[in-house]
Amino acid sequence: MAAIWPDTDAAHILKEFHSQRPRWAVERPAGRAVTPGMEHATVEVPRDYADPEGERVTLALTRLRAADTARRRGILLAVNGGPGGDSGLGRFLPEKFAETELHQIYDLIGFDPRGTGASTRLYAEVSTPTAPFDSRPPDSAFRQLAEDMRQRELACDRAGGTLRRHISTRNTARDMDVIRQVLGEPHVNFVGYAYGAYVGAVYTSMFPAHVDRCVLDSCVGPRWTWREQFLWQGDAVHRNVNQWARWTGQRHTVFGLGRGRAQVLSAVERAAGLLERQPGGVRLRTLFDGAVGNRSADRGRWAELAEVIGELLAAAAPGGVGPHACEELLSEQAVWRAADSEGARRIAVLEAVTLEHEWPSDLDVYYNDMRDFRKRFPYGYGVLRAQPWVGAFRTFQPAEPPTRLRRGHGPTGLVVQADGDPMDHYAGGVAMAELLGHRLLTVEDSGEHEIYVLGANPQVDAVVHRYLVDGRLPAEGTVCRGVSPRPDIPADTD
C-alpha cells in the first residue's frame, strides 16, 4: 500500500477512526483515589498511519468535563515529559488542573501516549549495566560503557520488535488529532511539558489549522537532534554551578570556600579529590558530582550546598571522620533515576523516540566528547550526556524523518522557560519561541523544570491562566521570578 499520511489527505481512510464513540466510565485505577467527575475511555488509532487498515494500537484517555458549561470553550489536551511518560502522569494530568480556572471552561483531556501506561505498551527486556556508575569514567571504561548500550539496544529490539518504528513524535501528534476528531472538536488547546512541549510544537507544524491556545513549558531546541539535546544539558547544569560558585565566592566569610567563582570551584574539586581517596571513593565522588549539579539548580539550596561542601572537605581530609560521615552528607543523592520495570521488562519509549534522529556510529565521536565533558561538565552526571547511547547501535530504521518545525498560521502561543532549567536549556526555549512566533515567558534566576501548575509557581500560573482562560498573552519580554529564591545572606563587604 502506498504511504498515506493524515496531514496530507487521508480523511476517507481514517473516517472509521474519527467516527469512534468512546464509552466513558468512572474507574478506580489501582493505588489511586477516584477524582470526582474523572471519566476513562479508550480509542483505537493506526499502528502505522501509512497503513491505516493494518494493525491498531489502543490509547487510554481521561476527561474532566468543564465545570461551567455556559463558558465552555472546548478541550484542553495535556502531554507530560519523558519521552516515555516521566512521573507516570499521562492520562492523570487533568487531576493537576482540576482545582484551577482551566477546569471551569475546558474539558480537560489526558492520555497515555502510545507505548506508555494503560495504552498499548512498548517494552524492552531489562538489560543490567556492567560498567560501574562513574561521573568521571577513565578511558579504560569507555568500551564497556559502549557495550552496555549495545546490549540495551538489543534488549529493546528483542521485546519491542516492529512496534518500535511506530513509536514516534509524529505519530503521537497524529494520535492527538484523532482524539480531537473523535471528541468532535475543531481545535485543540494544549499544554505540553518538556518532551510534551516538543509534541505540541510538532502538532502545531503538522496541523496548524487545528490549534487554538498553546503553552509549551520547558522546551527542547527546535533544531537540535536528540543527541544535541543531551549534550546541551551538560552546559545547562554547569551554568547553574557557575552561578552558585559566584554567589558563594561573594560570601567567603560565611562559607569559607574561597573568594570568587574560581576559588570556590577549586574547593569543589579538592572535595572531589578527597572523596575519591576514601574507601568506596569512586561512588562517593560520583554522588558528590551529582549533588553539586542537582542542588545548584535550586537557588534556595545554595547555602546548604556550600555548607555540605565545607563539611565534606573536613570529613574527607586526612584525620577527618571519614567515609561514613561523607555517606551521611550525600545520603539523599541518587545515582540515577530508577527505570520503570515489570520484572524482566520495562517501558522503552525513551529509546524509540530518541532514535528518531540519526546518531553517530563512530564510537570515537562519543569517546572524544566524554573526555571533554569529564573535564568541563563533571557535575550533575554530565558525562552521561556525552557517552554512547543506544542510537549508536540502532537496530531499526525509522518509518519517516522527524518533523522540521515551522511557523504555522495558527494563533500566537506561549513558551515558558526557566533560565536555569538543567534539563531543557534556556536557549532551546528562546529558539522555540522565535521559530514558532510565540511569546516567551522567562522564569528568571530559576532552575525550575515543568513549571506551570506542576511547579507551584503562582506568578507563572497567573500569567498562563490569563492566556488560557481569557486569551491575554503577556507582553514581549515578560519575566517572572523563580519559586525558590536565593538565601537571604548578605555578600561580604570587604
Backbone torsions as a table, in degrees:
resi	resn	phi	psi	omega
1	MET	NA	137.6	177.9
2	ALA	-67.7	150.0	-179.6
3	ALA	-68.5	126.5	179.4
4	ILE	-129.7	119.1	-174.9
5	TRP	-109.7	140.8	-177.1
6	PRO	-68.2	-15.8	177.0
7	ASP	-87.9	6.3	169.0
8	THR	-107.3	-89.4	177.7
9	ASP	-157.5	89.4	178.7
10	ALA	-133.0	25.9	-175.5
11	ALA	-59.9	-34.4	-177.4
12	HIS	-67.5	-33.1	179.8
13	ILE	-78.9	-36.1	-175.1
14	LEU	-88.2	2.7	-175.8
15	LYS	-55.2	-38.3	-179.6
16	GLU	-60.7	-39.1	179.7
17	PHE	-70.9	-40.9	-177.1
18	HIS	-69.1	-24.7	-176.3
19	SER	-92.8	8.0	177.2
20	GLN	-61.4	148.5	175.3
21	ARG	-122.5	99.4	-176.2
22	PRO	-60.9	145.2	175.0
23	ARG	-95.9	96.8	-177.0
24	TRP	-77.8	137.0	179.2
25	ALA	-151.3	151.5	174.6
26	VAL	-82.3	128.5	179.9
27	GLU	-124.7	165.2	173.6
28	ARG	-118.7	90.8	179.5
29	PRO	-60.6	144.5	-177.4
30	ALA	-56.0	129.7	175.4
31	GLY	78.3	7.2	-178.2
32	ARG	-128.1	145.8	173.4
33	ALA	-74.0	155.1	177.6
34	VAL	-80.7	124.4	175.1
35	THR	-81.4	124.0	-178.0
36	PRO	-53.7	126.6	177.4
37	GLY	86.4	-7.4	-178.4
38	MET	-74.1	123.4	178.6
39	GLU	-110.0	147.9	179.4
40	HIS	-119.5	147.7	176.1
41	ALA	-159.2	173.4	174.2
42	THR	-131.8	152.1	170.1
43	VAL	-133.6	162.0	176.9
44	GLU	-109.2	145.5	176.3
45	VAL	-135.9	160.9	178.3
46	PRO	-65.1	137.2	171.2
47	ARG	-62.5	-42.7	-179.6
48	ASP	-125.2	111.6	-177.7
49	TYR	-68.6	-13.8	172.6
50	ALA	-77.9	-13.5	179.4
51	ASP	-137.0	68.1	-173.4
52	PRO	-65.7	-12.9	177.1
53	GLU	-91.4	2.6	-179.6
54	GLY	-90.6	-148.4	-176.8
55	GLU	-63.1	159.1	-177.9
56	ARG	-123.0	158.9	169.0
57	VAL	-122.4	156.9	-178.5
58	THR	-104.7	138.1	174.9
59	LEU	-113.1	132.0	176.6
60	ALA	-93.0	126.1	-176.8
61	LEU	-117.2	157.8	167.6
62	THR	-133.3	160.4	179.0
63	ARG	-148.5	134.3	166.1
64	LEU	-117.6	111.7	-176.9
65	ARG	-66.5	150.5	177.6
66	ALA	-56.4	131.4	-177.0
67	ALA	-72.3	-31.2	-179.1
68	ASP	-110.0	91.4	-174.0
69	THR	-62.7	-26.9	-180.0
70	ALA	-69.1	-25.6	-178.6
71	ARG	-103.3	1.5	-174.2
72	ARG	-56.0	133.0	179.3
73	ARG	-127.2	28.4	173.7
74	GLY	115.6	-158.0	-178.5
75	ILE	-104.7	149.4	169.9
76	LEU	-120.8	117.1	-178.4
77	LEU	-103.0	137.3	-178.2
78	ALA	-127.1	143.6	177.0
79	VAL	-132.4	131.0	-178.5
80	ASN	-94.8	-173.4	-169.9
81	GLY	-80.3	-168.9	-176.9
82	GLY	151.6	-118.4	-5.0
83	PRO	-59.6	144.6	177.1
84	GLY	113.2	9.9	173.4
85	GLY	78.6	49.7	175.4
86	ASP	-50.7	141.1	178.3
87	SER	72.0	-1.6	175.4
88	GLY	66.2	25.6	-176.3
89	LEU	-74.1	-68.9	176.7
90	GLY	47.3	-115.4	-175.5
91	ARG	-70.0	-7.5	179.4
92	PHE	-97.5	5.0	177.2
93	LEU	-58.4	-36.3	177.8
94	PRO	-55.5	-27.8	177.2
95	GLU	-61.4	-33.4	-179.7
96	LYS	-68.1	-28.1	-178.0
97	PHE	-96.7	-3.0	-170.2
98	ALA	-62.0	-32.3	-177.6
99	GLU	-96.1	11.6	179.9
100	THR	-104.8	174.0	177.4
101	GLU	-62.7	-22.9	-178.5
102	LEU	-58.5	-36.3	-177.2
103	HIS	-65.8	-23.1	-179.2
104	GLN	-69.4	-37.0	-169.0
105	ILE	-116.5	-11.2	-179.0
106	TYR	-118.7	145.7	158.1
107	ASP	-74.8	116.0	-177.6
108	LEU	-85.3	120.5	-175.1
109	ILE	-115.9	125.4	172.8
110	GLY	-118.2	157.1	174.5
111	PHE	-156.0	152.9	172.0
112	ASP	-88.5	113.0	179.5
113	PRO	-56.6	153.8	-179.7
114	ARG	-48.8	135.5	-179.5
115	GLY	97.9	-13.2	-171.1
116	THR	-124.7	162.9	167.9
117	GLY	54.0	-130.7	-179.3
118	ALA	-89.1	0.1	171.6
119	SER	-80.7	175.1	176.1
120	THR	-55.9	124.6	-171.7
121	ARG	-95.4	146.1	170.6
122	LEU	-104.3	120.8	-176.5
123	TYR	-108.8	158.2	164.9
124	ALA	-130.1	151.8	167.9
125	GLU	-67.5	146.1	176.7
126	VAL	-73.2	125.6	179.4
127	SER	-118.2	114.4	-175.1
128	THR	-83.5	123.6	178.2
129	PRO	-61.6	147.1	177.3
130	THR	-104.6	-24.1	-179.6
131	ALA	-76.1	138.5	176.8
132	PRO	-60.7	145.8	177.1
133	PHE	-76.2	116.5	-172.3
134	ASP	-142.9	122.9	-179.8
135	SER	-73.7	-14.1	177.8
136	ARG	-136.9	64.9	-173.2
137	PRO	-65.3	142.2	175.4
138	PRO	-71.7	161.1	178.9
139	ASP	-55.7	-32.1	-177.8
140	SER	-64.2	-17.2	-179.8
141	ALA	-93.4	-7.1	-171.7
142	PHE	-61.2	-45.5	-176.2
143	ARG	-66.4	-35.3	178.4
144	GLN	-67.4	-39.6	176.4
145	LEU	-61.9	-41.2	178.6
146	ALA	-65.2	-40.8	179.5
147	GLU	-64.9	-37.1	175.7
148	ASP	-59.0	-41.0	179.4
149	MET	-70.7	-34.9	175.8
150	ARG	-62.4	-43.9	178.5
151	GLN	-65.8	-35.0	177.6
152	ARG	-63.6	-42.7	178.6
153	GLU	-64.9	-40.5	177.6
154	LEU	-63.8	-37.2	177.6
155	ALA	-66.3	-36.2	174.9
156	CYS	-65.1	-42.5	-178.1
157	ASP	-65.0	-41.7	-177.2
158	ARG	-63.4	-41.8	-176.5
159	ALA	-89.1	-31.8	-173.8
160	GLY	-86.9	-32.5	177.6
161	GLY	55.4	-142.7	-174.5
162	THR	-74.1	-15.5	177.9
163	LEU	-61.1	-29.7	-176.5
164	ARG	-55.7	-37.1	-177.1
165	ARG	-63.6	-20.3	-173.0
166	HIS	-109.4	7.9	172.0
167	ILE	-98.3	96.1	-172.9
168	SER	-146.3	162.8	178.9
169	THR	-65.0	-40.8	179.5
170	ARG	-62.2	-39.7	179.2
171	ASN	-70.3	-34.4	174.7
172	THR	-64.1	-39.0	175.8
173	ALA	-63.4	-41.1	176.9
174	ARG	-63.5	-39.9	176.7
175	ASP	-59.2	-41.3	178.3
176	MET	-59.7	-38.4	-178.9
177	ASP	-73.1	-31.5	172.1
178	VAL	-63.2	-43.9	177.9
179	ILE	-57.9	-45.3	178.7
180	ARG	-56.0	-47.0	-176.4
181	GLN	-72.3	-36.6	176.1
182	VAL	-59.4	-37.3	-179.2
183	LEU	-83.0	-2.1	176.1
184	GLY	71.8	32.3	-176.0
185	GLU	-107.7	138.4	177.5
186	PRO	-75.8	-24.8	-175.7
187	HIS	-137.6	159.6	171.8
188	VAL	-112.2	128.9	163.2
189	ASN	-96.7	140.8	-163.8
190	PHE	-141.0	141.0	167.7
191	VAL	-128.8	123.7	179.7
192	GLY	-127.6	139.4	-178.5
193	TYR	-114.7	128.7	174.2
194	ALA	55.3	-116.6	176.8
195	TYR	-57.7	-34.9	176.5
196	GLY	-61.5	-30.3	175.0
197	ALA	-65.3	-38.7	176.6
198	TYR	-65.5	-40.7	175.2
199	VAL	-56.2	-44.4	179.6
200	GLY	-63.3	-39.1	178.0
201	ALA	-66.1	-39.3	177.8
202	VAL	-66.3	-42.5	177.4
203	TYR	-59.6	-43.1	179.9
204	THR	-60.9	-38.5	179.8
205	SER	-72.8	-34.3	-177.6
206	MET	-83.9	-33.9	-174.8
207	PHE	-132.2	57.8	-173.1
208	PRO	-61.4	-28.1	-177.6
209	ALA	-74.4	-10.8	-175.0
210	HIS	-111.9	16.6	179.1
211	VAL	-106.8	132.4	174.8
212	ASP	-106.7	-100.5	179.6
213	ARG	-94.5	137.9	-170.2
214	CYS	-141.4	126.3	177.6
215	VAL	-119.7	123.9	178.4
216	LEU	-114.0	111.7	-172.2
217	ASP	-110.6	119.1	177.6
218	SER	67.9	78.5	-168.9
219	CYS	-95.4	148.7	165.3
220	VAL	-79.9	164.3	176.2
221	GLY	-68.5	131.8	-173.9
222	PRO	-68.0	-19.5	179.7
223	ARG	-110.6	3.6	-179.3
224	TRP	-81.9	142.0	165.8
225	THR	-73.6	169.0	177.9
226	TRP	-63.2	-34.3	177.9
227	ARG	-65.8	-41.3	178.2
228	GLU	-63.8	-38.0	175.9
229	GLN	-58.8	-45.4	177.5
230	PHE	-59.4	-46.1	-176.3
231	LEU	-65.2	-37.1	-179.6
232	TRP	-64.6	-22.7	178.3
233	GLN	-63.8	-33.8	177.5
234	GLY	-58.8	-45.1	179.0
235	ASP	-68.1	-38.3	-179.5
236	ALA	-61.3	-44.3	178.6
237	VAL	-63.8	-43.8	-175.7
238	HIS	-67.5	-30.5	176.0
239	ARG	-61.5	-40.4	176.5
240	ASN	-65.7	-42.1	178.9
241	VAL	-60.7	-43.6	-179.8
242	ASN	-63.4	-40.7	179.2
243	GLN	-66.4	-41.8	177.0
244	TRP	-61.3	-43.9	-178.4
245	ALA	-64.4	-37.8	178.2
246	ARG	-64.7	-44.6	179.1
247	TRP	-63.4	-44.8	-179.3
248	THR	-65.4	-38.0	178.9
249	GLY	-66.8	-18.5	175.0
250	GLN	-85.1	1.6	-177.2
251	ARG	-134.4	45.4	-178.3
252	HIS	-61.4	-35.8	-179.0
253	THR	-66.0	-21.2	178.7
254	VAL	-88.9	-46.3	-170.2
255	PHE	-106.1	-22.7	176.4
256	GLY	67.8	27.2	-178.9
257	LEU	-101.5	3.5	178.6
258	GLY	121.2	164.1	179.9
259	ARG	-104.0	119.8	179.6
260	GLY	92.1	161.8	-175.3
261	ARG	-59.0	-45.9	-174.7
262	ALA	-62.3	-42.0	-179.7
263	GLN	-67.5	-37.7	178.5
264	VAL	-65.1	-43.9	178.7
265	LEU	-65.0	-31.5	174.3
266	SER	-64.3	-38.6	177.0
267	ALA	-65.7	-38.4	176.7
268	VAL	-60.3	-43.9	-179.6
269	GLU	-69.7	-32.1	174.4
270	ARG	-63.3	-43.0	178.6
271	ALA	-62.8	-41.1	178.4
272	ALA	-61.8	-42.0	179.5
273	GLY	-66.3	-41.6	178.0
274	LEU	-64.7	-40.6	179.3
275	LEU	-64.1	-38.4	-178.3
276	GLU	-65.2	-23.9	-179.8
277	ARG	-88.2	-2.0	176.6
278	GLN	-79.8	160.4	169.5
279	PRO	-57.1	133.3	-173.7
280	GLY	67.7	32.6	-169.0
281	GLY	-67.2	-35.1	-179.8
282	VAL	-62.7	-42.5	178.9
283	ARG	-64.6	-43.6	-179.7
284	LEU	-63.7	-44.6	179.6
285	ARG	-65.5	-34.9	177.4
286	THR	-65.8	-45.1	175.9
287	LEU	-59.3	-40.6	179.8
288	PHE	-63.2	-47.2	178.3
289	ASP	-58.6	-39.4	177.2
290	GLY	-64.7	-42.1	-178.7
291	ALA	-64.2	-41.9	179.7
292	VAL	-61.6	-44.6	-179.5
293	GLY	-69.1	-43.1	-174.8
294	ASN	-74.5	-44.4	-175.5
295	ARG	-74.7	-25.7	178.9
296	SER	-69.5	-19.5	176.7
297	ALA	-69.8	-29.0	-178.6
298	ASP	-93.9	102.2	-175.9
299	ARG	-56.7	-33.3	-179.0
300	GLY	-67.1	-15.0	-178.8
301	ARG	-104.4	11.8	-175.8
302	TRP	-63.0	-43.1	179.6
303	ALA	-65.3	-42.6	178.7
304	GLU	-59.0	-42.9	179.3
305	LEU	-63.2	-43.5	178.6
306	ALA	-62.1	-41.2	179.8
307	GLU	-66.1	-40.9	179.2
308	VAL	-62.2	-40.6	179.9
309	ILE	-65.0	-41.5	176.2
310	GLY	-60.2	-42.4	179.4
311	GLU	-67.5	-37.2	177.5
312	LEU	-66.6	-39.0	177.0
313	LEU	-59.0	-39.3	179.6
314	ALA	-74.5	-42.1	-175.8
315	ALA	-69.0	-35.2	-175.7
316	ALA	-91.3	-7.9	-179.7
317	ALA	-69.6	155.4	174.9
318	PRO	-52.9	128.4	-177.3
319	GLY	87.3	-2.0	178.1
320	GLY	-76.4	-178.2	-174.5
321	VAL	-78.0	-12.0	167.1
322	GLY	95.5	-167.9	-167.8
323	PRO	-65.7	-31.1	-178.8
324	HIS	-62.8	-43.6	178.5
325	ALA	-65.0	-37.5	177.7
326	CYS	-64.4	-41.5	176.7
327	GLU	-58.9	-43.3	-179.5
328	GLU	-62.7	-41.9	-178.1
329	LEU	-66.9	-25.7	-177.7
330	LEU	-108.2	15.2	-169.0
331	SER	-64.7	-29.2	-176.9
332	GLU	-81.2	-10.4	-174.8
333	GLN	-83.1	122.4	176.7
334	ALA	-88.8	152.2	179.4
335	VAL	-74.7	-32.3	178.2
336	TRP	-174.4	161.9	-178.5
337	ARG	-69.0	144.9	178.8
338	ALA	-72.7	146.2	177.0
339	ALA	-81.8	142.6	173.7
340	ASP	-73.8	126.7	-171.5
341	SER	-142.1	142.5	173.3
342	GLU	-119.6	80.1	-178.3
343	GLY	69.8	-112.5	-176.5
344	ALA	-88.8	1.2	-178.9
345	ARG	-128.3	161.0	176.7
346	ARG	-148.0	163.4	177.1
347	ILE	-72.3	135.9	-172.9
348	ALA	-126.0	33.9	179.0
349	VAL	-70.4	-36.1	178.7
350	LEU	-53.4	-48.5	-177.8
351	GLU	-65.9	-39.9	-178.4
352	ALA	-66.6	-47.3	-175.8
353	VAL	-67.8	-42.5	-177.4
354	THR	-71.2	-9.7	175.5
355	LEU	-94.3	11.2	172.1
356	GLU	-59.0	-35.3	-179.8
357	HIS	-96.5	160.9	174.8
358	GLU	-70.8	144.2	174.8
359	TRP	-121.1	146.7	177.8
360	PRO	-60.1	139.7	174.9
361	SER	-95.9	-14.1	178.1
362	ASP	-80.0	110.8	-175.8
363	LEU	-64.3	-24.2	178.8
364	ASP	-63.9	-27.4	175.6
365	VAL	-60.1	-46.0	179.0
366	TYR	-67.9	-43.4	-177.0
367	TYR	-61.7	-40.2	178.7
368	ASN	-66.1	-40.1	177.4
369	ASP	-66.9	-35.6	178.3
370	MET	-63.8	-41.0	177.3
371	ARG	-61.9	-40.4	179.6
372	ASP	-66.7	-47.2	-178.4
373	PHE	-69.2	-34.5	176.9
374	ARG	-59.1	-33.8	-179.4
375	LYS	-85.6	-44.7	-172.3
376	ARG	-92.4	-34.0	-172.4
377	PHE	-129.7	58.7	-178.6
378	PRO	-75.5	-17.2	-172.0
379	TYR	-86.3	151.1	-179.3
380	GLY	65.8	24.2	179.1
381	TYR	60.7	43.1	-177.7
382	GLY	-58.4	-31.9	-176.3
383	VAL	-64.2	-25.6	178.1
384	LEU	-62.6	-26.9	179.6
385	ARG	-73.7	-20.8	-175.1
386	ALA	-102.5	-22.4	-173.3
387	GLN	-72.8	165.3	-179.0
388	PRO	-54.8	139.9	174.4
389	TRP	-113.6	170.0	-177.7
390	VAL	-58.0	-22.9	179.0
391	GLY	-60.4	-25.1	177.4
392	ALA	-66.0	-17.7	-175.5
393	PHE	-126.6	28.1	-171.7
394	ARG	-52.8	129.8	-175.8
395	THR	-100.6	1.3	-179.4
396	PHE	-138.6	159.2	176.1
397	GLN	-103.8	123.8	179.0
398	PRO	-55.0	148.6	-177.4
399	ALA	-67.2	-23.6	-177.8
400	GLU	-162.0	161.4	176.5
401	PRO	-68.3	157.3	175.3
402	PRO	-68.3	162.2	179.2
403	THR	-67.9	135.8	168.7
404	ARG	-91.8	108.0	-173.7
405	LEU	-60.6	143.1	178.2
406	ARG	-146.9	161.2	177.5
407	ARG	-77.2	127.0	-179.5
408	GLY	-92.8	-161.8	-178.9
409	HIS	-109.2	12.4	-179.1
410	GLY	-81.2	-179.1	-179.9
411	PRO	-65.8	161.3	175.9
412	THR	-70.3	131.0	178.7
413	GLY	-104.6	-163.6	-173.2
414	LEU	-135.4	130.4	173.3
415	VAL	-107.6	130.0	176.8
416	VAL	-111.9	124.0	-175.7
417	GLN	-147.3	128.7	173.9
418	ALA	-82.6	140.2	-176.8
419	ASP	-71.4	-13.3	178.0
420	GLY	-120.1	22.1	178.6
421	ASP	-56.0	118.6	-176.2
422	PRO	-80.3	-12.8	-177.9
423	MET	-99.5	-43.6	-179.8
424	ASP	-120.1	104.7	-171.6
425	HIS	-55.7	139.3	-179.8
426	TYR	-52.9	-37.0	-179.8
427	ALA	-59.7	-31.0	178.1
428	GLY	-66.1	-41.4	178.2
429	GLY	-66.3	-40.4	177.6
430	VAL	-60.5	-46.2	-179.3
431	ALA	-65.9	-37.5	179.2
432	MET	-63.8	-44.8	-180.0
433	ALA	-62.5	-41.7	-179.5
434	GLU	-66.1	-43.8	-176.4
435	LEU	-65.7	-44.1	-176.4
436	LEU	-86.6	-7.6	-177.3
437	GLY	74.2	26.4	179.7
438	HIS	-91.0	161.0	171.3
439	ARG	-77.4	146.9	178.4
440	LEU	-109.3	123.7	172.4
441	LEU	-104.7	109.7	-178.7
442	THR	-91.1	130.1	172.3
443	VAL	-96.7	110.7	-165.9
444	GLU	-87.9	143.0	177.1
445	ASP	52.5	54.7	-172.0
446	SER	-146.6	139.2	172.0
447	GLY	-102.8	24.2	-177.6
448	GLU	-70.8	152.1	179.4
449	HIS	-141.3	131.7	-174.2
450	GLU	58.3	82.3	-161.4
451	ILE	-100.7	-51.7	-172.7
452	TYR	-59.4	122.4	-178.0
453	VAL	64.8	-51.4	-176.9
454	LEU	-65.8	-29.2	-175.7
455	GLY	-96.2	0.3	178.5
456	ALA	52.7	45.8	175.0
457	ASN	-103.7	102.7	-172.7
458	PRO	-63.3	-32.8	178.7
459	GLN	-65.7	-46.4	178.8
460	VAL	-63.6	-44.7	-178.6
461	ASP	-58.6	-40.9	-178.2
462	ALA	-63.8	-43.1	-179.1
463	VAL	-66.3	-45.1	-177.1
464	VAL	-71.5	-37.2	175.1
465	HIS	-57.5	-44.0	-179.2
466	ARG	-58.2	-37.7	179.7
467	TYR	-71.9	-51.9	-174.9
468	LEU	-70.3	-31.7	-177.2
469	VAL	-90.5	-46.9	-173.4
470	ASP	-106.8	-7.0	179.3
471	GLY	78.8	14.4	-177.6
472	ARG	-97.3	108.9	177.4
473	LEU	-76.3	147.7	174.7
474	PRO	-69.4	158.8	177.7
475	ALA	-65.8	157.4	175.0
476	GLU	-56.3	137.1	176.6
477	GLY	79.3	14.9	179.9
478	THR	-65.2	137.6	-177.8
479	VAL	-128.4	137.1	170.9
480	CYS	-118.0	155.5	177.2
481	ARG	-82.9	153.4	174.6
482	GLY	-69.3	158.5	-175.4
483	VAL	-80.2	-14.9	-177.6
484	SER	-120.4	91.6	-174.4
485	PRO	-72.3	161.0	175.9
486	ARG	-62.1	148.8	177.8
487	PRO	-58.6	143.8	-178.5
488	ASP	-83.5	73.2	179.8
489	ILE	-122.3	116.7	-177.1
490	PRO	-61.6	147.2	175.2
491	ALA	-73.7	158.9	176.6
492	ASP	-60.0	147.6	-178.5
493	THR	-98.5	-15.9	-178.0
494	ASP	-87.1	NA	NA
